[in-house]
Amino acid sequence: MTQVHSIGPEVAGSRIFKFFAFLYGIAAYLIFLVTVLYAIGFVMGLVVPKSIDTGADTSAVEAVVINLLLMALFAVQHSVMARQRFKAWWTQYVPKPVERSTYVLFASLSLLLLFWQWRPMPAIVWNVEDPDLAVTVVTLSFAGWVLAFTSTFMINHFELFGLHQVTNHLIDKEASPPRFRTPLFYKFVRHPLYLGFIIAFWAAPTMTVGHLLFAAVTTIYILLGIALEERDLIDLFGDEYRQYKQRVAMLIPWRRSI
């Protein structure tokens, strides 16, 4: 029996385990916060030591291959670990209270790897020369990040990123069953979080080839991710979510979409 297999209910339910699980959840959350802040600087070219348009010079072919592999690694990790079938297998080895925190940690690490190893492709696709218009575009990008971040609080930010689970486990509180809710932004689009990311990635006063590659691939991934996520939501909420899909647009407000 491996060390991982030896984590049974009596260990997972112990007070020491609960405390360390709570600390683990906090650590995973703090790493997530650092990653998000770095992501904003990385995409917008602000403050951080290495942005999407800086780094070692490489050939165009090498840059495309490495960047696509980095984005594929994140996409596979992020999608596979979010599926219910994987969770059912995964929680045989990882205690359920820290499953979400582990998912968040792995997602953060794969993003940090992307930031570190990203190869710039600095050729300019478009450049907004008018200063006022450039400021408007930057403001729109910030608005996208704000939309994405605030959308998480409208559902359950701390559950989404694992803190709720480890806190409940620490205080011996049973998790509430999932409820279907559509607060504020969710009354206009089904996925305001993803809409925020799309806006943040595309609203660039100077769009380089590397930035364009990042924005295009992540947008395709978001659309595929929505399809997978909505399949899970239909399995969870049934007709309630089907009716929501018919009533509310996916990404573009006031426009019906499947």
N, C-alpha and C positions, 0 to 999 in steps of 0.2 A: 504493500500500500504506500503510495507516495505521500509526501507531506501535504500536498493540496487536497488529496482525497480524504485525509484524516480530519479535515475541518467538518465536524458534525454539528448537529443541533445543540449539543450541550456546550460546545466551544462558542459557536455563534451567539448563543444566548447568555454567555457569561458577562459579568460586569466589566471585566478587563477588556474583552473583545469589543464590547459596545463603546467603550471610551476610545480605544484605538481606531475603531471604525469611524467614530465621529471626527477624530483628528485627521484621519485619512481623507474623509469627505471635505473637510475645510481646506486641506492642502490641495486637493484636486480642484476645488472651486477657485482658490487663489491663483493657481497656475492658469486656469481658464481665463480669469480676469486679465492677467498679464498678457495672455495670448491675444485676447480681443483688443486690448489697447495697442499692442504691437501691430495687429492686423490693420487697424485704422491708419497708423503711421506708415505701414508698409504699402498699402494701396494708394494712399494720398501723397506719399513722399514727404512726410512731416516728422521731424524730430529723430526718428529711429536711425541707428547707424547703417542699416541696409534696407533699402526700399525696393520696390518692384522694378525700378529702372537703374539700380546701382549694383555693382558687384564685379566679379572677374569677367574679362572679355573672353568669349568663346565663339566658335563658329555657329552660324545660324542653325545648322542641322543638329549639332550637339545641344544647343540651347532648347530647341523644340522638343527633342527626345527627352532630355532630363526634366524639363518643366512638365511635360505631359505625364511622365512617370510619377512625379511628385504629386500632381493633382489626382492621378488615378489611385495612388496609395491612399490618399485621404478619402476619396470617394468610396473605395471598397471598404475601408475600415468604418467609415461613418454610416454607410448603408447596411452592410452585413450585420454589424453589431446592434443595429436598431431593430432588426426583424425579430418577431416573436419566436420563431423557430430556433434562431440562434440563441436567444435569451434562455429558452427552455433548456438547451444543452449547456450553455455557459454557466448557468447558476448551479450546475452539478459540481462545479469546481470553485466558483467565486460566490461567497455568501450573498444572498439577495439584497441585504441592506446596503452593500457597497457596489452592487452591480452598476447602478447609474453613475456613481462617482468614477468607477473604473472606465466606463464608456467615455465620460467627459475627459478624463485624464488622457486616454489614448488618442482622442480626437485632438486635444490640445498639443500633444507631443508630435503628432503627424503634421499639424499646421506649423509648429515651430521648426520642424525639419524642412518643410517647404520654404519658409522664410529664409532659413540659413543657406540652403542649397540652390535656391532659385537663380537662374541665369538670366541676366538682363538682355533685352532685345530692343535697343534704344531708338531704332528708326521711327520717325514720327509719322503717324497716320493722319492726325489733325492737331491743330494748335489754335486755341482761341486767343487772338491777339488783343482784342478789346478788353481793357482792364476791368471795366464794370461787368461785362458779360462773363469774364473769367471768374470774378468773385461770385457771381450768381451760380455758376456751375459748381464751384467749390462748396458753396452754401447748400446746394442741392445734394451734394454727396454727403455732407454732414447730416442733413435731414434724413437721408437714407439710413445712416448708422443709428440715429436717434429712433427712427421708426422701428428698426429691427430690434433694438435693445428694449424699448418700452413695450413692444408687443409681447416679449417674454413675461413681463410682469402682469400683463392682462390675463394670462392663463394661469401659470404658477411658476414663476422664475426659479424659485429655490427647489421645487420638485424637478423641473426640467434639467437642472444642473446638479442634482444629487444631494443637496444639503437637507432637504425635507426628509428624505428617507433615513439618513444616518441620525438625524435629530429625533425622529419618531422612534427609531430603534434604541437610542440612548435612554429615552424616558419611558420606554415600554408602552408607547401609544400605537394603537392599530391604525394602519393607513386607511383613509376614507376611500370608498369605491369611486372610480372615475365618473365624473359628471360632464355631460356635454353642455358647454357654455359658449356664447358668442358675444363677449364684451367689446364695446366701442369699435375699434378698427375691424374686428372680426364680423361686424355687421355689414361692412362694405366690401371686403375681400376675404376669401377664406384663408389666405396665407400672407398676412401683412409682414411677418418676419422675413419671408423670402423676398417679398417685394422690396423691403428696405435694403436687403443685400444687393439686389439687382440694380437699384438706383445708385447705391454707394459705389458699386464696381464700374458702372458705365458713365457716371457723371464726372468726367475728367477734363479739365481745360486743355491739358496736353495728353493725347492718347498715343502711346508708343505701341509698337508691334507686340512687345511682351505684355503690356497691360491689356491690349485687345485680346490676346490669346487667353489670358487669365479670365477676363470678363466673359468671353464667349464660352469657354469650357465650363466655367462655374454656372453660367446660366443654363446650359444644357443639362448639367448635373442637377440643378435645382428643379427643372421641369421633370426629369426622371424621378427624382426624390419625391416630388409631390405625388406622382402616380403611385409609388410604393406606399407612401404615408397614407394616402386617402384609401387605399385598399385595406390597410390595417384599421383605419378609423371606421370604415363601413363594417368590418368584422366586429368591431367593438360596440358601435352605436346603432348599427342597422339602418332602418328606415329614417331615423332621426337625422342621420348624416346625409342620406340620399336626398332628403327634402331640402336640407341646407345647401347641397350642391346645386340643386335646381334653382334655388332662390338667390344665391350670392355668387358673384364672380370669383374666379380663381385668383387672379392677380390684378386685373384692370377694373377699378371701381365702376359700378353701374353698367357693366357689360356682362351679360350672361355668358357663362362658359361651362363646358362639361367638366 
